[in-house]
Amino acid sequence: MESVFNVIQKFVVTNKSTDAELNGVYTCVVDPRATKIDIKKAFEKIYAVKVAKVNIIKTYEKFHNTKKWPAMKRSPKKKAMVSLAGADRINDFQKVQ
């Protein structure tokens, strides 16, 4: 990746992800070309925290049928669940979004 600021696109805010934040696991949508190493470097540089583990989830497109042709219901995304080491937390996380 060219820049670490292009890796993280936005944070995912759902009931499950906000519960995981209490345990130090942050979920975000990332660039589809980003690797685990790119995501780890981006978190460590931008937020100044130590990353313990990165899990990646790929969601695929979902279609539904219309009268003329199939239409896309959901676009494909790549999400990352980043676990922080120890007691590290992202300060002012609500302001980041």
KEZA-60361 format. One record per residue (C-alpha): x negated, y negated, z negated. Coordinates in nm, 2 decimals, padded with zeros to 4 digits, m for minus. Example, Ala and Ser with C-alpha at 12.3 -4.5 7.8 and 13.67 -1.06 7.14 Angstrom:
REM KEZA-60361
m01.23|00.45|m00.78
m01.37|00.11|m00.71
END
This chain:
REM KEZA-60361
00.00|00.00|00.00
m00.12|m00.35|00.07
00.00|m00.52|m00.25
00.11|m00.38|m00.58
00.39|m00.64|m00.59
00.56|m00.47|m00.29
00.58|m00.13|m00.45
00.86|m00.20|m00.71
01.17|m00.33|m00.54
01.43|m00.34|m00.82
01.51|m00.17|m01.15
01.80|00.07|m01.18
02.05|m00.02|m01.45
02.29|00.26|m01.54
02.40|00.42|m01.87
02.15|00.70|m01.83
01.86|00.47|m01.74
01.93|00.23|m02.03
01.93|00.52|m02.27
01.60|00.64|m02.13
01.45|00.30|m02.18
01.47|00.35|m02.56
01.23|00.65|m02.51
00.99|00.44|m02.29
01.11|00.57|m01.95
01.19|00.31|m01.69
01.37|00.38|m01.36
01.32|00.17|m01.05
01.37|00.18|m00.68
01.03|00.18|m00.50
00.90|00.15|m00.15
00.96|00.47|00.05
00.59|00.49|00.14
00.46|00.45|m00.22
00.29|00.74|m00.39
00.28|00.82|m00.76
m00.07|00.66|m00.78
00.06|00.34|m00.62
00.35|00.32|m00.86
00.12|00.38|m01.16
m00.12|00.11|m01.05
00.16|m00.13|m00.99
00.31|m00.08|m01.34
m00.02|m00.11|m01.51
m00.12|m00.43|m01.33
00.21|m00.62|m01.33
00.34|m00.53|m01.68
00.00|m00.46|m01.86
00.11|m00.12|m02.00
m00.04|00.23|m02.00
00.16|00.48|m01.78
00.17|00.84|m01.90
00.37|01.00|m01.62
00.55|00.92|m01.30
00.84|01.12|m01.16
00.98|01.06|m00.81
01.33|01.12|m00.69
01.43|01.10|m00.33
01.80|01.03|m00.25
01.93|01.11|00.09
02.19|00.94|00.30
02.55|01.04|00.26
02.80|01.02|00.54
03.18|01.01|00.56
03.40|01.05|00.86
03.59|00.76|01.02
03.83|00.78|01.31
03.56|00.71|01.57
03.22|00.83|01.42
03.05|00.92|01.10
02.96|00.62|00.89
02.69|00.60|00.63
02.82|00.58|00.27
02.49|00.56|00.09
02.15|00.47|00.23
01.84|00.68|00.15
01.62|00.55|m00.14
01.32|00.65|m00.34
01.34|00.61|m00.71
01.06|00.65|m00.97
01.10|00.73|m01.34
00.79|00.59|m01.52
00.71|00.72|m01.87
00.49|00.48|m02.07
00.23|00.61|m02.30
00.26|00.58|m02.68
00.46|00.28|m02.81
00.42|00.07|m02.49
00.73|m00.12|m02.39
00.80|m00.38|m02.12
00.87|m00.71|m02.31
01.17|m00.91|m02.20
01.29|m00.63|m01.98
01.63|m00.80|m01.92
01.45|m01.10|m01.77
01.26|m00.88|m01.52
01.58|m00.78|m01.34
END
